[in-house]
Amino acid sequence: MSATGHSISRRPAPLTNKRNVLIFLAAMALVIGWGLGNRYALALGEIYIVLLALSYWNGARALEDIDAERQHYPRAFEDGEVDVVLRLRTPRRQPVYLLEVIDTFPPAANERAGHLLRVPFSARRQYEIHYMKKCARRRGPYEIGPVHLRGADPMGLFPQSAALPLFTKLLVYPQAQALPHVGVLGAGTLFHVGQETTLRSGHSEEFIGLRDYRPGDPMSRIHWPSTARHGRFIVKEFQETVVTDVSLYVDLSRVSSAGIGDQTSTEWIIRAAASIAARAVDLSHRVEVFALAQQTDHVPMGGGDAHLIAILDRMAVYRADGRQPFTERLRALTGHVRRGATVVFVCGAAALDLEQIEGIVRLLSIQGVRVMVVPIDERRFIKLTREQDRTFAQAEPLEVIVRRLTLAGAEVFVAHDLGSRRNVKTEFALTDAREAI
């Protein structure tokens, strides 16, 4: 992306700068030369006037026609670094001295990235500026830009500034943290589709062994050499692929959204969901995501890196605007889950309707579905509404919530604080509730 439009603005200069001193000397030389008839003083004054005129003409046009182009990867993670390349060109042969280039990078804690070109900037070459910035602010879409320029004439008498309307887009993903203590699932084997598999005798093409004949085995599976050697029917066994899918349900209800700025329960919920999705895809599982906001956002089942990018693209822009409680919408959405799948609920803890969630967990367990729950305790964050005051005051302690979910048949993982490396976000990890509580 490139831009050539700009606006030039002159900054007010102090009375004692070089330009005003030169103007004063030119005026004094002209007055003295004219008053005393001194030709040398008049000539000196005229030279000063010519220097001022040339510097003004050069400085006024110093930043004209500058073209800029910015390149960077369009996606990044929270706390990740982005490598940015700025390229500057100008058709003008007249050089700009001590050109200062200031790019604007809003996701960083300090959004200004300043660079000073110590060589004259002219049309002889293209200038490249490289810088790295850390995405210290939370997930979401950002617009990088504009680019601010400051330059002057060779004598530095008439400084100029310009703003290039160069904007590029950057999507910051929620930070996907390592989950060493969360056994999402075992590693898969069908890496080309991102599915978990287990070995079971069946009808695929991969041979796994021989066994005695059982009634119902097809005659085509009989291994005749072994049958002749043992004097009884021996059949061939092949590997059957049993696929396990992961369905991830994310709580984006308003009542579960406590805190302000980057320190919110919603950010913890989304980051936990992103971590689980990334871990599941990394282990070659298929994953789908239901974000229960005002409108349910569904990322269909899929696997692989491209599917993970699609999930994180959606998670980067999630907003907690759901008016219905999380548990009221679960039963209708979990009806499609098939036997052998895994369901993961990432939700606020205090706003849970425990009786409803216990019933859903029991029903899914009876159907042969593995259920995992990651309750984020909203009470550690600042309450924002009176509804939250009432709901949180009536809620059971986290230990009780974990115990009841565990007794209902769920595997529960809780978030605990790891402290903050900076003031923007707090680090956390997920731990098996049996170890944490």
C-alpha positions as CSV (number, residue, x, y, z in Angstrom):
1,M,0.0,0.0,0.0
2,S,1.3,3.5,-0.8
3,A,0.1,7.1,-0.4
4,T,1.2,10.4,-1.8
5,G,-1.3,12.8,-0.3
6,H,0.0,14.9,2.5
7,S,-0.6,18.2,4.3
8,I,2.3,20.5,5.2
9,S,2.2,22.6,8.3
10,R,4.7,25.1,9.6
11,R,5.6,25.1,13.2
12,P,6.0,28.3,15.1
13,A,9.7,29.0,15.7
14,P,11.3,30.6,18.8
15,L,12.5,34.2,18.5
16,T,16.1,33.3,18.9
17,N,16.4,30.5,16.3
18,K,18.9,30.7,13.4
19,R,16.3,32.0,10.9
20,N,15.3,35.0,13.1
21,V,18.9,35.8,13.8
22,L,19.7,35.8,10.1
23,I,16.7,38.0,9.4
24,F,17.9,40.5,12.1
25,L,21.4,40.5,10.7
26,A,20.1,41.1,7.1
27,A,17.9,44.0,8.3
28,M,20.8,45.6,10.3
29,A,23.2,45.3,7.4
30,L,20.7,46.9,5.0
31,V,19.9,49.7,7.5
32,I,23.6,50.4,8.2
33,G,24.5,50.2,4.5
34,W,21.7,52.4,3.4
35,G,22.1,54.9,6.2
36,L,25.9,55.2,6.0
37,G,26.2,54.6,2.3
38,N,28.3,51.6,3.0
39,R,28.3,49.3,-0.1
40,Y,29.8,46.4,1.8
41,A,27.1,46.4,4.4
42,L,24.5,46.7,1.6
43,A,26.0,43.7,-0.2
44,L,26.1,41.7,3.0
45,G,22.5,42.4,3.6
46,E,21.6,41.4,0.1
47,I,23.5,38.1,0.5
48,Y,21.5,37.4,3.7
49,I,18.3,38.1,1.9
50,V,19.2,35.8,-1.0
51,L,20.1,33.0,1.5
52,L,16.8,33.4,3.3
53,A,14.9,33.3,0.0
54,L,16.7,30.2,-1.3
55,S,16.2,28.4,2.1
56,Y,12.6,29.3,2.2
57,W,12.0,28.1,-1.3
58,N,13.9,24.9,-0.7
59,G,12.3,24.3,2.7
60,A,8.7,25.0,1.6
61,R,9.0,22.3,-1.0
62,A,11.2,19.9,0.9
63,L,8.4,17.3,1.7
64,E,6.5,17.6,-1.5
65,D,5.8,14.5,-3.6
66,I,7.2,12.0,-1.1
67,D,5.7,8.6,-1.6
68,A,5.6,5.9,1.2
69,E,4.8,2.2,1.3
70,R,4.4,0.0,4.4
71,Q,4.6,-3.7,4.6
72,H,3.9,-6.1,7.5
73,Y,2.2,-9.4,8.1
74,P,-1.6,-8.7,8.5
75,R,-2.0,-10.8,11.7
76,A,-0.3,-11.0,15.0
77,F,-0.9,-12.3,18.5
78,E,-1.2,-10.3,21.7
79,D,2.3,-9.8,23.1
80,G,3.7,-10.7,19.7
81,E,6.2,-8.6,17.7
82,V,5.4,-7.2,14.3
83,D,8.2,-6.5,11.8
84,V,7.3,-3.4,9.8
85,V,9.1,-2.1,6.7
86,L,8.6,1.5,5.5
87,R,9.8,2.4,2.0
88,L,10.2,6.1,1.1
89,R,10.7,7.6,-2.4
90,T,10.6,11.0,-4.0
91,P,11.0,12.2,-7.6
92,R,12.7,15.4,-6.5
93,R,16.4,15.7,-7.0
94,Q,16.7,18.4,-4.4
95,P,17.7,16.6,-1.1
96,V,16.0,16.8,2.2
97,Y,18.4,17.0,5.2
98,L,17.8,15.3,8.5
99,L,14.5,13.8,7.5
100,E,12.6,12.5,10.5
101,V,10.1,9.7,9.9
102,I,7.5,8.9,12.6
103,D,5.2,6.0,12.0
104,T,2.1,5.3,14.1
105,F,1.5,1.8,15.5
106,P,-1.6,1.9,17.7
107,P,-1.3,-1.7,19.2
108,A,1.9,-0.8,20.9
109,A,2.2,0.7,24.4
110,N,4.2,3.5,22.8
111,E,2.5,3.9,19.4
112,R,5.2,6.2,17.9
113,A,8.1,4.7,16.0
114,G,10.6,7.5,15.1
115,H,13.6,7.3,12.8
116,L,16.1,9.9,11.6
117,L,17.7,9.6,8.1
118,R,21.2,10.8,8.6
119,V,21.9,10.9,4.9
120,P,20.3,13.4,2.5
121,F,16.9,12.1,1.2
122,S,16.7,12.5,-2.6
123,A,15.5,10.8,-5.8
124,R,18.8,8.8,-6.2
125,R,17.6,5.8,-4.2
126,Q,14.8,4.2,-2.2
127,Y,15.0,4.4,1.5
128,E,13.9,1.5,3.7
129,I,13.2,1.7,7.4
130,H,12.7,-1.4,9.5
131,Y,11.3,-1.5,13.0
132,M,9.8,-4.0,15.4
133,K,6.8,-3.2,17.6
134,K,5.2,-5.4,20.3
135,C,1.4,-5.7,20.3
136,A,0.9,-4.7,23.9
137,R,-2.7,-3.9,23.7
138,R,-5.6,-6.4,23.5
139,R,-6.9,-8.3,20.5
140,G,-8.9,-6.6,17.8
141,P,-8.6,-4.9,14.4
142,Y,-6.1,-2.0,14.2
143,E,-5.2,0.6,11.6
144,I,-1.5,1.3,11.3
145,G,-0.7,4.9,10.3
146,P,-0.4,7.7,9.4
147,V,3.2,8.5,8.7
148,H,4.5,11.9,10.0
149,L,7.5,13.6,8.3
150,R,9.7,16.4,9.5
151,G,12.4,17.9,7.3
152,A,14.1,21.2,6.5
153,D,16.3,23.0,4.0
154,P,20.1,22.5,4.1
155,M,20.6,25.3,6.6
156,G,17.7,24.2,8.8
157,L,16.1,27.7,8.7
158,F,12.6,26.6,7.6
159,P,11.5,23.3,9.1
160,Q,8.4,21.6,7.7
161,S,6.2,18.8,8.8
162,A,3.8,16.6,6.8
163,A,1.4,13.7,7.4
164,L,1.1,11.0,4.8
165,P,-2.3,9.3,4.9
166,L,-0.8,5.8,4.7
167,F,-3.0,3.2,6.5
168,T,-2.6,-0.5,6.7
169,K,-4.7,-3.0,8.6
170,L,-3.5,-5.4,11.4
171,L,-5.6,-8.0,13.1
172,V,-4.4,-8.8,16.6
173,Y,-5.3,-12.3,17.8
174,P,-6.1,-13.3,21.4
175,Q,-3.0,-14.8,23.0
176,A,-3.0,-18.6,22.7
177,Q,-1.1,-19.8,25.7
178,A,0.5,-23.2,26.2
179,L,-1.7,-25.7,28.0
180,P,0.8,-28.2,29.6
181,H,-1.7,-29.3,32.2
182,V,-4.8,-29.5,30.0
183,G,-5.3,-32.9,28.3
184,V,-7.6,-31.7,25.5
185,L,-7.3,-35.0,23.7
186,G,-4.6,-37.4,22.6
187,A,-2.6,-36.8,19.5
188,G,-4.3,-37.5,16.2
189,T,-3.1,-39.5,13.2
190,L,-5.0,-38.1,10.3
191,F,-2.9,-35.0,10.0
192,H,-4.2,-34.0,6.5
193,V,-7.7,-33.3,7.9
194,G,-6.9,-32.5,11.5
195,Q,-8.7,-35.4,13.1
196,E,-7.9,-37.5,16.2
197,T,-8.0,-41.2,15.5
198,T,-7.8,-44.4,17.7
199,L,-6.8,-47.8,16.5
200,R,-9.7,-50.3,16.3
201,S,-10.2,-53.3,14.1
202,G,-12.2,-52.3,11.0
203,H,-12.2,-52.0,7.3
204,S,-9.6,-49.4,6.3
205,E,-6.6,-50.3,4.1
206,E,-3.9,-50.3,6.8
207,F,-3.1,-53.9,8.0
208,I,-2.6,-54.3,11.7
209,G,-2.5,-58.1,12.3
210,L,-4.1,-61.6,12.2
211,R,-6.7,-63.2,14.4
212,D,-9.0,-66.3,14.5
213,Y,-12.1,-66.3,12.4
214,R,-15.4,-65.1,14.1
215,P,-18.9,-65.6,12.7
216,G,-19.8,-62.8,10.5
217,D,-16.3,-62.1,9.2
218,P,-16.3,-61.7,5.4
219,M,-14.6,-64.6,3.4
220,S,-12.5,-62.1,1.6
221,R,-10.6,-61.3,4.8
222,I,-9.4,-64.9,5.3
223,H,-5.6,-65.2,5.2
224,W,-5.3,-68.6,3.4
225,P,-1.5,-69.2,4.0
226,S,-2.0,-68.9,7.8
227,T,-5.2,-70.9,7.6
228,A,-3.4,-73.8,5.9
229,R,-0.5,-73.6,8.3
230,H,-2.7,-73.6,11.5
231,G,-5.5,-75.8,10.3
232,R,-8.2,-73.3,11.2
233,F,-9.6,-70.1,9.6
234,I,-7.4,-67.0,10.2
235,V,-8.6,-63.6,9.1
236,K,-6.7,-60.3,8.5
237,E,-7.5,-57.2,10.6
238,F,-7.3,-53.7,9.4
239,Q,-7.2,-50.3,11.2
240,E,-10.5,-48.4,11.5
241,T,-10.4,-44.7,11.9
242,V,-12.6,-43.4,14.7
243,V,-12.9,-39.6,14.6
244,T,-13.3,-37.4,17.6
245,D,-14.5,-33.8,17.1
246,V,-14.1,-30.9,19.5
247,S,-17.1,-28.5,19.9
248,L,-16.1,-25.3,21.7
249,Y,-18.8,-23.1,23.3
250,V,-17.7,-19.5,24.3
251,D,-19.7,-17.4,26.8
252,L,-20.1,-13.9,25.5
253,S,-23.1,-12.8,27.7
254,R,-23.1,-9.4,29.2
255,V,-23.6,-10.6,32.7
256,S,-20.4,-12.6,32.5
257,S,-18.4,-9.6,31.2
258,A,-16.8,-7.9,34.2
259,G,-13.8,-5.6,34.4
260,I,-12.6,-2.6,32.4
261,G,-10.1,-2.0,29.6
262,D,-7.9,-5.0,29.0
263,Q,-8.5,-6.5,32.4
264,T,-11.9,-8.2,31.9
265,S,-13.4,-11.6,32.3
266,T,-14.3,-11.6,28.6
267,E,-10.6,-11.4,27.6
268,W,-9.8,-14.3,29.9
269,I,-12.7,-16.3,28.4
270,I,-11.6,-15.6,24.8
271,R,-8.0,-16.2,25.5
272,A,-8.8,-19.6,27.1
273,A,-11.0,-20.5,24.2
274,A,-8.2,-19.5,21.7
275,S,-5.7,-21.6,23.6
276,I,-7.9,-24.7,23.6
277,A,-8.7,-24.3,19.9
278,A,-5.0,-23.9,19.0
279,R,-4.1,-26.9,21.2
280,A,-6.8,-29.1,19.6
281,V,-5.8,-28.2,16.0
282,D,-2.1,-28.7,16.9
283,L,-3.0,-32.2,18.0
284,S,-4.8,-32.8,14.7
285,H,-8.4,-32.7,15.9
286,R,-11.3,-31.2,14.1
287,V,-12.8,-28.1,15.9
288,E,-15.9,-26.1,15.7
289,V,-16.7,-22.9,17.7
290,F,-20.0,-21.5,18.9
291,A,-19.7,-17.9,20.3
292,L,-22.9,-17.2,22.3
293,A,-23.2,-13.4,21.9
294,Q,-26.4,-11.6,20.9
295,Q,-26.2,-13.5,17.6
296,T,-24.6,-16.9,17.7
297,D,-21.4,-17.0,15.7
298,H,-20.6,-20.5,14.4
299,V,-17.3,-21.6,12.9
300,P,-18.1,-25.0,11.3
301,M,-16.1,-28.1,12.0
302,G,-12.7,-28.3,10.4
303,G,-9.0,-28.9,11.0
304,G,-5.6,-27.7,10.1
305,D,-3.7,-24.4,10.2
306,A,-6.0,-22.6,7.8
307,H,-9.0,-23.6,9.9
308,L,-7.3,-22.3,13.1
309,I,-6.6,-18.9,11.3
310,A,-10.4,-18.7,10.5
311,I,-11.2,-19.4,14.1
312,L,-8.8,-16.7,15.4
313,D,-10.0,-14.2,12.8
314,R,-13.4,-14.5,14.4
315,M,-12.2,-14.5,18.0
316,A,-10.2,-11.3,17.4
317,V,-13.4,-9.3,17.0
318,Y,-15.7,-11.1,19.5
319,R,-17.8,-8.7,21.7
320,A,-19.7,-9.7,24.9
321,D,-23.1,-8.4,24.0
322,G,-25.3,-11.4,24.7
323,R,-28.5,-10.7,26.6
324,Q,-29.5,-14.3,27.4
325,P,-27.6,-16.3,30.0
326,F,-25.1,-18.8,28.6
327,T,-26.8,-21.9,29.9
328,E,-30.2,-21.0,28.5
329,R,-28.9,-21.4,25.0
330,L,-26.7,-24.4,25.4
331,R,-29.3,-27.2,25.3
332,A,-30.5,-26.4,21.8
333,L,-26.9,-26.0,20.5
334,T,-25.5,-29.2,21.9
335,G,-28.2,-31.5,20.4
336,H,-26.1,-32.2,17.3
337,V,-23.0,-33.5,19.1
338,R,-22.4,-37.1,18.2
339,R,-21.2,-39.9,20.4
340,G,-17.5,-40.0,21.0
341,A,-17.0,-36.2,20.5
342,T,-15.7,-33.7,23.1
343,V,-17.5,-30.6,24.2
344,V,-15.7,-27.7,25.9
345,F,-17.6,-25.0,27.7
346,V,-15.6,-21.8,28.4
347,C,-17.8,-19.5,30.4
348,G,-18.2,-17.2,33.4
349,A,-18.5,-19.1,36.7
350,A,-20.6,-16.9,38.9
351,A,-23.3,-16.3,36.2
352,L,-23.8,-20.1,35.6
353,D,-27.2,-21.6,36.3
354,L,-25.7,-24.7,38.0
355,E,-28.9,-26.8,37.8
356,Q,-29.1,-26.3,34.0
357,I,-25.4,-26.9,33.3
358,E,-25.4,-30.0,35.5
359,G,-28.3,-31.4,33.5
360,I,-26.6,-30.7,30.2
361,V,-23.4,-32.3,31.4
362,R,-25.2,-35.4,32.6
363,L,-27.2,-35.7,29.4
364,L,-24.0,-35.4,27.2
365,S,-22.1,-37.9,29.4
366,I,-24.9,-40.5,29.0
367,Q,-24.7,-40.0,25.2
368,G,-21.0,-40.9,25.3
369,V,-19.8,-37.3,24.9
370,R,-16.7,-36.1,26.8
371,V,-17.5,-32.8,28.6
372,M,-14.8,-30.2,29.7
373,V,-15.7,-27.0,31.5
374,V,-13.4,-24.0,31.9
375,P,-15.2,-21.6,34.4
376,I,-13.7,-18.1,34.6
377,D,-14.5,-16.5,38.0
378,E,-15.8,-13.0,37.1
379,R,-15.7,-11.9,40.7
380,R,-12.0,-11.3,40.5
381,F,-12.8,-8.3,38.1
382,I,-14.6,-5.0,38.7
383,K,-18.4,-5.3,38.5
384,L,-20.0,-3.0,36.0
385,T,-23.8,-3.4,36.5
386,R,-26.3,-3.9,39.3
387,E,-27.3,-7.2,37.6
388,Q,-23.8,-8.4,38.2
389,D,-23.9,-7.2,41.8
390,R,-27.0,-9.4,42.4
391,T,-25.8,-12.4,40.4
392,F,-22.3,-12.5,41.8
393,A,-23.6,-12.1,45.4
394,Q,-26.0,-15.1,45.0
395,A,-23.4,-17.3,43.2
396,E,-21.8,-20.3,44.9
397,P,-18.1,-20.1,45.7
398,L,-15.8,-21.4,42.9
399,E,-14.9,-24.5,44.9
400,V,-18.6,-25.5,45.1
401,I,-19.1,-24.8,41.4
402,V,-16.1,-27.0,40.5
403,R,-17.3,-29.8,42.8
404,R,-20.8,-29.9,41.4
405,L,-19.6,-29.9,37.8
406,T,-17.2,-32.7,38.5
407,L,-19.9,-34.8,40.2
408,A,-22.1,-34.2,37.2
409,G,-19.4,-35.9,35.0
410,A,-17.4,-32.9,33.6
411,E,-13.6,-32.5,33.6
412,V,-13.1,-29.0,35.1
413,F,-10.1,-26.7,34.5
414,V,-9.7,-23.4,36.3
415,A,-7.7,-20.3,35.5
416,H,-5.2,-19.0,38.0
417,D,-3.2,-15.8,38.0
418,L,0.5,-15.9,37.0
419,G,1.0,-12.2,37.7
420,S,1.6,-9.5,35.1
421,R,4.8,-8.8,33.1
422,R,3.4,-5.4,32.4
423,N,0.4,-3.2,33.3
424,V,-1.8,-4.0,30.3
425,K,-2.8,-7.6,30.7
426,T,-2.6,-10.3,33.4
427,E,-1.1,-13.7,32.6
428,F,-3.0,-16.8,33.5
429,A,-2.9,-20.5,33.1
430,L,-5.4,-23.4,33.1
431,T,-5.0,-26.1,35.6
432,D,-7.0,-29.3,36.4
433,A,-9.4,-28.3,39.1
434,R,-8.5,-31.4,41.1
435,E,-5.0,-30.0,41.4
436,A,-5.8,-26.3,41.8
437,I,-8.7,-26.5,44.3
